[in-house]
Amino acid sequence: MPTAIQSRALGVSLVHKVYRVDYTELTAADTSESLSIVTLPAGAVGVAAWIDVVSAFTDAGSISALGLEVGDSADPNALLTSVDGFAVTGRSQNVAAGSTEIWASMAVELKATATGANLGDGAGTTALDSGIVDVHLLYRVID
């Protein structure tokens, strides 16, 4: 049997952060838009990520679906694969295969992708009529 040669507390903190995204923040003159959520600390190690669609997204116009992903600019669905914000309410933990465990210094983004029309006019006006999503990040910080 292996012998333990060292055991000590590492000063590990468990952090749960929640970021709210309102439909009025999605205004790109394009069918997709990435919103910066947070840049995590250098010692961040992921425990879980999920979204909570507080209020389903709607549009009386041409947008028929709204894909929501969480990741970074290099891999938009590194933490969560696409969930349709029009079709679901409540918690979704649609974890990407092989999702990132080391979140050190990750610049987390929410990517929204509309089906049918642009998200907005590119000048601050959204095409959406309603919707709220909360992004939850649960991670440890290793010193």
N, C-alpha and C positions, 0 to 999 in steps of 0.2 A: 504494500500500500504506500502511495506517495506520502511524504512527510511535508506538512505545512511549514514553510520557513518564514513566512511573514503574513500578518493579518492586521489591517488598520483601517480606520474610517478614512475615506478620501475627501470628505467635505463635499459630498455630492448633493446638489439641490435639485428637487423635482419642481418643475415650473409648468403651469398651465396658463396659456395665454389665449384670449379670444379676441378676434378682430371682426367687426361688423362691416359688411359691404352693402350699401343701399343701391337700388336700381339707378338712382340719379348719378352715380359715379361712372356708369357705363355709357360713354358718349362718343366713342370712336366712329369716324366716318369709314368704317370697315366692319366686316362681320366678326372680327375677333379683337379682343383687347386684353392686355395683361396689366393688372394693378399690383403695384408693390405693396406687400403686407408688412414685412419686417426683415431685417438682417439679423440672424441669430448669432449668439456669441461664439467665440472660437472653440469653446469646450462643449458645445451642444451635441448630445447624442439622443436621437429620436426614440420616443416610446410609442406615441400614437399621434395620428392626425385624422381629423374628421371635419365634415361640414354639417351645419344644421340649417336647413332651408326654413327660416322662421316664417316667411310669407312667400308663397310660390310666385315666381315671376310671371307677368302677363304683358300682352301687347294686343291692342285692338286692331293693329295694322298688319304688317306682313311677316313679322317674326313669329315662327311657329314652334321653335324649340330653343333652349339656351343651355349649351353644355358648360359645365363648371368643372375646372381642374385645379389642383394645387401642386405646385412644384417650384421650379426656378426657370430662368430664361433658357438654359441649356436643355432642360427636360421638364416641360410644363406639367406633366402628370407624374413626376417623381414620387409624390406623396399620395396623391389621389387621382384615380382615373376619372374620366368624364361621367358626371351625373347630370341629368336633365332637370334644370331648375324650374321648368314649366310643369313637369310631371310629378315631382316629389315635394313633399314637405316633411319636416322632421329630420332626424339624424341619418347621415349616410357616411359609411366608412368603406368606400369602394377603393381599397388599397391597390396600388399598382403592383404588378408582379415584380419581384426583386426590388421593392421600394427601398429607398435610401435609409440607412440606419445611422450613419454619421452625418449629422446636419450642421457640422461646424462651419460657421460663417456663411451659411446658406442664405441667399437673398430670396426669401419666399415670396411667391406671386400667386395671385388667383387669376386664371385665364378663363375668360368668358367667350364662347363662340356661338353666334346667332345663326339660325337657319332661316333663310327667306329674305333677309334685309340687313342693312347695316344697323349697328347698335345705336348710332346717333348721327349728328351732323358734323362732329369734329370740333365744334365750337362751344361745347358745354351743354348741349341739349340732347337728351336721351330719346330714343324711339320707344323705350319700354314704358309701361303704365304703372307697374308696381313690382315689388319684390325685395326681399332682404335675405341675406345669407350670412351666417356666422362661421368663421374659420377657426377651428380649435387646434392648437398645437400643444402637445404634451411632451416634454423633453427633460433630460437631466443635464446638468452642467458639471462637467468634470474639471477640477482645478488643474 
